[in-house]
Amino acid sequence: MQLSKPLYESLPWLYVLGGALLIGVSHQLHSGALSVLLLAAGVLAVIGGAAIWLRRRDFRATRAEYWANNGPSSVDGEPPGDSAAGDGADRAADALRRPEEP
């Protein structure tokens, strides 16, 4: 199932808002079991929304940092293409990515 981008981006905020609403309703109720159940659901929704927002933020920052450094580096710490063996491996990988035209 795919969601539209505006809806997908707003989900953490909707979780936090819904959780806050549940916490508010549980505070207004004076029955024990239902109030505790709503409070627990509200706290879980707030924590879940915050966790999703933080994970997305960290992923985007890591991805931006990764691509700002021109992609991955080799195991030896040298950028790809600095060694003779790396050049051959790069050419082989390029050949696999784009097949030759007949």
C-alpha positions in Angstrom: 0.0 0.0 0.0 1.4 3.4 -1.0 0.4 6.6 0.6 0.6 10.0 -0.9 3.7 12.0 0.1 1.8 14.7 2.1 0.0 12.0 4.1 3.1 9.9 4.6 5.1 12.9 5.8 2.3 14.0 8.2 1.9 10.6 9.9 4.2 11.1 12.8 2.4 14.4 13.6 -1.0 12.7 13.4 0.2 9.9 15.8 1.4 12.5 18.3 -1.8 14.6 17.9 -4.0 11.5 18.3 -2.0 10.3 21.3 -2.3 13.7 23.0 -6.0 13.6 22.3 -6.3 10.2 23.9 -4.3 11.4 26.9 -6.7 14.4 27.2 -9.8 12.2 27.0 -8.3 9.8 29.6 -7.8 12.7 31.9 -11.4 13.8 31.6 -12.8 10.3 32.3 -13.1 9.3 35.8 -13.6 5.5 35.3 -10.5 3.5 36.2 -10.1 0.9 33.5 -11.1 2.9 30.5 -9.0 5.9 31.6 -5.9 3.8 32.1 -6.4 2.1 28.7 -6.8 5.4 26.9 -3.8 6.8 28.7 -1.6 3.8 27.7 -2.8 4.0 24.1 -2.1 7.8 24.0 1.4 7.5 25.5 2.2 4.7 23.0 1.0 6.9 20.1 3.0 9.9 21.2 6.2 7.8 21.7 5.6 6.0 18.3 5.1 9.3 16.5 8.2 10.8 18.0 10.2 7.6 17.2 9.1 7.6 13.6 10.0 11.3 13.2 13.4 10.8 14.7 14.2 7.7 12.6 13.2 9.5 9.4 15.3 12.6 10.4 18.4 10.4 11.1 18.0 8.4 8.0 17.7 11.5 5.8 20.7 13.1 7.5 22.8 9.9 7.1 21.8 9.6 3.4 22.6 13.2 2.7 26.0 12.8 4.4 26.7 9.6 2.5 26.0 11.1 -0.9 27.8 14.4 -0.1 31.0 12.3 0.2 30.4 10.9 -3.4 29.2 7.5 -2.3 31.0 4.7 -0.7 34.7 4.4 -0.3 36.8 1.2 -0.7 37.7 -1.1 2.2 41.2 0.3 2.4 39.9 3.8 2.9 40.9 5.0 -0.6 38.2 6.4 -2.8 37.2 4.0 -5.6 39.3 4.4 -8.7 42.6 5.4 -7.0 44.2 2.0 -7.4 44.8 -0.2 -10.5 42.7 -3.0 -9.1 39.9 -0.5 -8.3 39.9 0.7 -11.9 39.3 -2.8 -13.2 36.6 -3.5 -10.7 34.9 -0.2 -11.5 35.0 -1.0 -15.2 33.6 -4.5 -14.6 30.8 -3.1 -12.4 30.0 -0.5 -15.1 29.8 -3.2 -17.7 27.3 -5.2 -15.6 25.2 -2.1 -15.0 24.8 -1.1 -18.6 25.0 -3.9 -21.2 26.5 -3.2 -24.6 24.1 -2.4 -27.4 24.1 -4.8 -30.4 
